[in-house]
Amino acid sequence: MIVGLLDIAAGVFPRFRHSRIHAVTEVLPGSLGPFAAALAISAGVLLLLLAHGLKRRKRRAWRAAVVLLPAGAAAQFMYRHSVISVVIAAVLLGLILRHQEEFKALPDPRSRWKALANFVLMSAGSIGLGLVIVNSHPNRVVGHPGVYEQISHVVYGLFGMEGPVDYSGRVSWTVGYSLGALGMLTALTTVYLAFRPEHPAARLTADDETRLRELLARHGGRDSLGHFALRRDKAVVFSPSGKAAVTYRVVSGVMLASGDPIGDVEAWPGAIERFMEEAKAHSWTPAVVGCSETGGEVWTRETGLDALELGDEAIVDVKDFSLTGRPMRNVRQMVKRIERNGYTTKVRRVSELTEEELEQVRGAAVAWRGTDTERGFSMALGRVGDEGDGDCFIATAHRVEEGDTSPFGDLKAIQHFVPWGKDGMSLEMMRRDRAADPGMNELLIVASLQQAPELGIEKVSLNFAMFRAALARGEKIGAGPVLRMWRSLLVFLSRWFQIESLYKFNEKFRPRWEPRFMVYRNSGDLPRIGFAVMQAEGFITLALPRLFASRRRPKPVRTCAHTHPAAPVPGQSKQEREVQVA
C-alpha cells in the first residue's frame, strides 16, 4: 500500500528539476515523461487494489504485484528520477519473491456484480484523483478555470479527450496522459471483472442435501439448529468417513459456519479439520456462530480457536408448559381476548397442506415481511413448503367470515417450525398481518405448544436471545455499574436490533435457557466476523445493484378476499372502482 501511494504521488506531483539525471532525460522523447507519470499512477492504483489480497496471501495478487512493482519503480525513475523509491520497490519485490511459497490462497467466490461495484468505485476515485492532478500544476495553468471547468476537464480526460483547462509546455501532455490512464484503468478492470471466469459462491447440491438429510435422520435430535444446515445458500464439507459435516457460507472473506457440526459427535473432528483446511486454502477467516456448549468445546479443542458466549436459546418442554398460574397470567389473558375476537388456529405438518394453501402461506409470508431483504442465516431455513420439507410444521391464525370460501379464511399470522429430531421442533419464522390484533405470535406459540403432544413433539425451540444473561442480571438488585452500563447499551441498541424485545418475548413462556457461542480465531477478527454475521443475517445489505433496480417489492400472492377488498368486480364502473380503492 505504501509503495502504491508513492507511485501515485510520483505521477501526480511535478518533477524535481535539480536532479542530475534530469539532464539525461531532457534528450529523451517529449512524450516519455508524461507516459511515465501515467504509468506510475496506474501502477500505484493497482497496487492499492491488490494490497488487501496480498495481506490475505492470494496467489493472483502476488503475480500481479511481481509485475507492477518494477513497472512502478521504472516509471518513478523516468519521471521523478527518484532512486529511493526504486530501492524501496526493489526491496519489497525481493521479499515477496523470496517468500513466494507463502502466497497460495485460492480465489474467493465472486459474481458479476463486482464488475459494477468496481466501475462505480473506480469512477469516483478517478474523478477525485483527476481533480488532484488537474490542480497539481498551478503555475502552468492558463487563466483561472473554475470548479465546473476542472471537473469537465477531468471527465473529458478520462475519455481521452481535451478539456477546457489549458496548460503551458508539456504539462498538458502529463495531465492528459494521466487522466487517460485512469479512464483506461477503470474500463479495463471493469471489463476484466465482467468477463473473467466466474468462481460462484458454493451452493448446496442435491447430493449434499441428500447426505445431510441422512445424517439428520440419525443425529438430528442433538442440535435444534441442525435442520437449518439444509439452507441452499450454504456449502458443506464432510468428514473423511462421511459421518459428520460442517455447513458454511463465505461472507466478506469470513468462512462462517452456524450451529454444531451435523452427524456423529465422534466424527466431528474430521469435519472440523476439513473446514479449517478449506479456510486456510482460500485465506478465509474461520468463525462459527450459534454453536452449543458441546460444539464450542469441540471446536476450541480441535482448532485452538477461542469462544465467546453470544446469548441463549429459549427451549420449552411441552410436558411442563401450562397457561395456569400467576407467571402466565398476561399470556393467558392475551390469548383468551384474541380467541373471543373470533380467531382460530391450525397447526399442521407441511405435507398436510394443499398446494393452494401453501401458495397462500407463501404469499402472506412475502407480503408481511418487514424488510425488503429476507433475514436469517444461523436459525432460518429461508423457504416455506418446499417439496423436501414435508415434515416441517405450519401454524396459522385466521378468522373465517360469513361467505368466505378461502380454506384459511382471513389469514392473519403464520409461524413456521422445522424438525428437531423425531420429538422436537424449532421456530424458524414468525410473520403476521400488521393490521391484525396484537398478540398473534403469542396465540400461535401457545397453540403450537398445546397441540404438540398430538404431533409427537416433546420440546420446542423458540427464538435466540442475544446477550440474554447480561439483560437478565443487569436489571436485578445488586447489579454492578459495569453490568448496568452494558445493559443500558443493549437496551439502546434494541431500537434497531430487537435485542431486549426478543428476550422479553421468549421469557413470557417460561423457557429453559441454553447458551450459544461464537467461535473465533483472535479478538482482532471479531469486528470483521461481526460485520459478516450482520450481512449473513440480513441486517446489513451491500446492495449496490439496487441503485439501478426497481425499488418496488414483488407483488405478493393474495392471501384471501378480505385482505384485498379492492379486487375488481365484473361489470364495475371506473368510478365505482376508484371509490372502492379509496
Residue pairs with C-beta under 8 A, 6 or more apart in sequence:
1 47
1 48
1 51
2 88
3 44
3 47
3 69
3 72
3 85
3 88
3 89
3 92
4 43
4 44
4 45
4 46
4 47
4 48
4 50
4 51
4 72
5 44
5 48
6 44
6 76
6 85
6 88
7 40
7 41
7 43
7 44
7 47
7 72
7 75
7 76
7 85
8 40
8 41
8 44
8 45
8 48
8 129
9 44
10 37
10 40
10 44
10 75
10 76
10 79
10 80
10 82
10 85
11 36
11 37
11 38
11 39
11 40
11 41
11 44
11 75
11 79
11 178
12 37
12 41
12 129
12 132
12 133
12 136
12 178
13 136
14 136
14 137
15 22
15 33
15 79
15 80
15 81
16 22
16 80
16 81
19 81
21 81
22 81
25 32
25 33
25 78
25 81
28 78
30 170
30 173
31 173
31 177
32 78
33 78
33 79
33 170
33 173
33 174
34 170
34 173
34 174
34 176
34 177
34 178
35 177
36 74
36 75
36 76
36 78
36 79
37 75
37 79
37 174
37 177
37 178
38 174
38 177
38 178
38 180
38 181
39 71
39 72
39 74
39 75
39 181
40 72
40 75
40 76
40 79
40 80
41 129
41 133
41 178
41 181
41 182
42 181
42 182
42 184
42 185
43 68
43 69
43 71
43 72
43 75
44 72
45 125
45 129
45 182
45 185
46 64
46 68
46 185
47 65
47 68
47 69
47 72
49 189
50 61
50 64
50 65
50 68
53 60
53 61
54 61
54 62
54 65
54 96
54 103
56 105
56 253
56 283
57 102
57 103
57 104
57 105
57 283
58 103
58 105
58 106
58 107
58 283
59 103
59 104
59 105
59 106
60 107
61 103
62 96
62 100
62 103
65 96
66 93
66 96
66 97
69 89
69 90
69 92
69 93
69 96
70 89
70 90
70 93
72 89
73 85
73 86
73 89
73 90
74 86
76 82
76 85
76 86
76 89
77 83
77 85
77 86
96 103
104 281
105 281
105 282
105 283
106 281
106 282
107 199
107 282
108 199
108 250
108 253
108 282
108 284
109 199
109 200
109 201
109 202
109 250
110 198
110 199
110 200
111 198
111 200
111 201
112 193
112 194
112 198
113 544
113 545
114 193
115 190
115 191
115 193
115 194
116 544
116 545
116 548
117 544
118 189
118 190
118 193
119 186
119 190
120 544
122 185
122 186
122 189
122 190
123 158
123 186
126 154
126 158
126 182
126 183
126 185
126 186
127 151
127 154
127 155
127 158
129 182
130 154
130 157
130 158
130 178
130 179
130 182
131 150
131 151
131 154
133 154
133 175
133 178
133 179
134 150
134 153
134 154
134 165
134 175
134 179
135 150
137 167
137 171
137 174
137 175
140 167
140 168
140 169
140 171
141 165
141 166
141 167
142 165
142 166
142 167
142 168
143 166
145 153
145 164
145 165
149 163
149 164
149 165
150 165
152 163
152 164
153 163
153 164
153 165
153 179
154 163
154 179
155 163
156 162
156 163
156 164
157 163
157 175
157 176
157 178
157 179
157 180
157 182
157 183
158 179
158 180
158 182
158 183
158 186
159 183
160 180
160 183
160 184
162 176
165 175
166 172
167 175
201 233
201 235
201 249
201 250
202 234
202 235
202 250
203 232
203 233
203 234
203 235
204 212
204 230
204 231
204 232
204 233
204 234
204 235
204 236
204 247
208 236
209 230
209 232
209 388
211 238
211 242
211 245
212 229
212 230
212 236
212 245
212 247
212 262
213 230
213 388
215 243
215 244
215 245
215 262
215 263
216 226
216 227
216 229
216 230
216 262
216 419
218 263
218 264
219 226
219 262
219 263
219 264
219 265
220 226
220 227
220 262
220 419
220 420
220 421
220 422
221 420
221 421
221 422
221 423
221 424
222 260
222 265
222 421
223 259
223 260
223 262
223 292
223 295
223 420
224 313
224 315
224 420
224 424
224 426
224 461
225 258
225 259
225 260
225 290
225 378
225 379
225 426
226 259
226 260
226 262
226 420
226 421
227 381
227 418
227 419
227 420
227 426
228 258
228 259
228 378
228 379
228 380
228 381
228 418
228 426
228 428
229 236
229 245
229 247
229 258
229 259
229 262
230 381
230 388
231 247
231 377
231 380
231 381
231 382
232 382
232 383
233 249
233 382
234 247
234 248
234 249
234 258
235 247
235 248
235 249
235 250
236 245
236 246
236 247
236 248
237 245
237 246
237 248
237 271
237 274
237 275
237 278
238 244
238 245
238 271
238 274
239 245
239 263
239 267
239 268
239 269
239 270
239 271
239 273
239 274
240 270
240 274
241 267
241 270
243 263
243 264
243 266
243 267
243 270
244 261
244 262
244 263
244 264
244 265
244 267
244 268
244 270
244 271
245 261
245 262
245 263
245 271
246 257
246 261
246 262
246 271
246 272
246 274
246 275
247 257
247 258
247 262
248 255
248 256
248 257
248 258
248 275
249 256
249 377
249 536
250 256
250 282
250 284
251 532
251 533
251 535
251 536
252 528
252 531
252 532
252 535
253 283
253 284
253 285
253 528
253 532
254 284
254 285
254 286
254 287
254 528
254 529
254 532
255 275
255 278
255 279
255 282
255 284
255 285
255 286
255 287
256 287
256 288
256 289
256 377
256 529
256 532
256 533
256 536
257 275
257 286
257 287
257 288
257 289
257 291
258 288
258 289
258 290
258 377
258 378
258 379
259 290
259 291
259 292
259 295
259 378
260 268
260 291
260 292
260 294
260 295
261 268
261 271
261 272
261 295
261 298
263 271
265 294
265 298
268 295
268 298
268 302
269 298
269 302
272 298
272 299
272 302
272 303
273 302
275 286
276 286
276 303
278 284
279 285
279 286
285 521
285 525
285 528
285 529
285 532
286 303
286 305
286 520
286 521
287 518
287 519
287 520
287 521
287 525
287 529
287 532
287 533
288 295
288 296
288 299
288 305
288 517
288 518
288 519
288 520
289 310
289 377
289 378
289 518
289 529
289 533
290 310
290 378
290 379
290 464
290 516
290 517
290 518
291 299
291 516
291 517
291 518
291 519
292 514
292 515
292 516
292 517
293 514
293 515
293 517
295 517
296 307
296 517
296 519
299 305
299 307
299 519
300 306
300 307
300 519
303 519
305 519
305 520
305 521
306 519
306 520
306 521
306 522
306 523
307 517
307 518
307 519
307 520
308 517
308 518
308 519
308 520
308 526
309 469
309 515
309 516
309 517
310 466
310 467
310 516
310 517
310 518
311 464
311 465
311 466
311 467
311 468
311 469
311 515
311 516
312 464
312 465
312 468
312 469
312 513
312 514
312 515
312 516
313 461
313 462
313 463
313 464
313 465
313 513
313 514
313 515
313 516
314 461
314 462
314 463
314 464
314 465
314 506
314 507
314 509
314 511
314 512
314 513
315 459
315 460
315 461
315 462
315 511
315 512
315 513
315 514
316 449
316 459
316 460
316 462
316 509
316 510
316 511
316 512
317 458
317 459
317 512
318 449
318 452
318 453
318 457
318 458
318 459
318 460
319 458
321 449
321 450
321 509
321 510
322 328
323 331
323 332
323 335
323 446
324 332
327 510
328 508
328 510
330 508
331 442
331 446
331 508
331 509
334 438
334 439
334 442
334 443
335 439
335 442
335 443
335 446
337 439
338 397
338 437
338 439
338 440
338 443
339 443
341 399
341 437
342 399
343 397
343 398
343 399
343 412
343 437
343 440
343 443
344 397
344 398
344 399
344 400
345 395
345 396
345 397
345 398
345 443
345 444
345 447
346 395
346 396
346 398
346 408
347 393
347 394
347 395
347 447
347 448
347 451
347 455
348 393
348 394
349 390
349 391
349 392
349 393
349 394
349 455
350 358
350 384
350 385
350 389
350 390
350 391
350 392
350 393
350 394
351 390
351 391
353 361
353 385
353 394
354 407
356 407
357 407
357 408
358 384
358 385
359 557
360 406
360 407
360 408
360 411
360 557
360 558
360 559
360 560
361 384
361 385
361 394
361 396
361 408
361 411
361 414
362 384
362 385
362 557
363 556
363 557
363 558
363 559
364 411
364 414
364 431
364 433
364 556
364 557
364 559
365 384
365 414
365 416
365 429
365 431
366 553
366 554
366 556
366 557
367 556
367 557
367 559
368 414
368 431
368 432
368 433
368 434
369 431
371 538
372 553
373 538
373 541
373 543
374 382
374 538
375 537
375 538
375 539
376 382
376 428
376 429
376 537
376 538
377 533
377 536
377 537
377 538
378 464
378 536
378 537
379 426
379 428
379 463
379 464
380 428
380 429
381 389
381 392
381 416
381 418
381 428
381 429
383 389
384 394
384 416
384 429
385 394
389 418
391 419
392 416
392 417
392 418
392 419
392 428
393 416
393 417
393 418
393 425
393 448
393 455
394 414
394 415
394 416
394 417
395 414
395 415
395 416
395 417
395 444
395 445
395 447
395 448
396 408
396 411
396 413
396 414
396 415
396 444
397 411
397 412
397 413
397 414
397 432
397 436
397 440
397 443
397 444
397 447
398 408
398 409
398 410
398 411
398 412
399 409
399 410
399 412
400 406
400 409
400 410
401 409
401 410
401 562
404 410
404 560
404 561
404 562
406 559
406 560
406 561
408 559
408 560
409 560
409 562
410 560
410 562
410 563
411 433
411 559
411 560
411 563
412 432
412 433
412 436
412 437
412 440
413 430
413 431
413 432
413 433
413 436
413 440
413 441
413 443
413 444
414 429
414 430
414 431
414 432
414 444
415 427
415 429
415 430
415 431
415 441
415 444
415 445
415 448
416 427
416 428
416 429
417 425
417 426
417 427
417 428
417 448
417 460
418 425
418 426
418 428
419 425
419 426
420 426
420 459
420 461
422 456
423 456
423 457
423 458
423 459
424 457
424 458
424 459
424 460
424 461
425 448
425 452
425 455
425 457
425 460
425 461
426 460
426 461
427 445
427 460
427 461
427 462
427 463
430 441
430 444
432 440
432 441
433 440
433 563
441 505
442 508
445 462
445 509
448 460
449 460
449 509
452 458
452 460
462 506
462 509
462 511
463 502
463 505
463 506
464 502
464 516
465 471
465 499
465 502
465 503
465 506
465 513
466 497
466 499
466 502
467 490
467 499
468 503
468 513
469 515
470 483
470 486
470 487
470 490
471 487
471 490
471 491
471 499
471 500
471 503
472 503
473 479
473 483
473 487
474 483
474 484
474 486
474 487
474 488
474 490
475 487
479 487
490 499
490 500
491 499
491 500
493 499
494 500
494 501
497 539
518 529
520 526
520 529
531 540
534 540
535 541
535 542
558 564
558 567
561 567
565 580
566 580
566 581
568 577
569 580
572 580
